[in-house]
Amino acid sequence: MVLVYEHDPLDTEDARGRFYHVCQGRVLRNELTVPSPETPFECPDCGIDLETEDFWVARQRGSV
């Protein structure tokens, strides 16, 4: 698992989802935004590159 996608209950007006990176076995609780296709997110600690497609897959599955 590299990304976690958590969604709010759909019964609120501002329901949305949030992405979090799992770095070296720990969920980092600083929310990530979906990066542009030209500039993937690179974790400074583990060095993994997360591209736009990774975020969409995480959204479909709940986590990747």
C-alpha positions in Angstrom: 0.0 0.0 0.0 1.4 3.4 -1.0 -1.7 5.6 -1.0 -4.7 5.6 1.2 -8.0 7.2 0.1 -10.5 8.1 2.8 -13.9 9.5 2.0 -16.3 11.5 4.2 -19.8 10.2 4.8 -22.0 11.2 1.9 -24.6 12.8 4.2 -22.7 16.0 4.6 -22.7 19.0 2.2 -18.9 19.1 1.9 -18.4 15.3 1.5 -15.1 14.6 -0.3 -12.1 12.3 -0.2 -8.6 12.7 1.1 -5.4 11.1 -0.1 -2.6 10.1 2.3 0.8 8.6 1.6 2.0 5.4 3.4 5.7 5.9 3.9 7.8 3.1 5.3 4.8 1.5 6.9 3.4 4.7 8.5 0.4 6.7 7.2 1.5 10.3 6.9 -1.5 12.4 7.9 -0.7 15.4 5.8 -3.3 15.4 3.0 -2.0 15.1 -0.6 -3.6 16.7 -3.6 -3.6 15.0 -7.0 -0.5 16.1 -8.8 -0.4 17.3 -12.4 0.6 14.8 -15.0 3.8 16.7 -15.7 5.0 16.8 -12.1 4.5 13.6 -10.0 4.6 13.8 -6.2 8.0 12.5 -4.9 8.3 11.5 -1.3 11.5 13.0 0.2 11.8 10.1 2.7 11.3 7.0 0.7 11.8 8.4 -2.8 8.7 6.9 -4.4 7.1 8.8 -7.3 3.3 9.0 -7.2 1.7 10.0 -10.5 -1.8 11.2 -11.3 -2.9 7.6 -12.3 -1.9 6.3 -8.9 -4.3 8.7 -7.2 -7.2 7.6 -9.5 -6.5 3.9 -8.8 -6.4 4.6 -5.1 -9.7 6.4 -5.3 -11.3 3.5 -7.1 -10.0 0.9 -4.7 -9.8 2.9 -1.4 -6.1 2.3 -1.2 -3.2 1.2 -3.4 
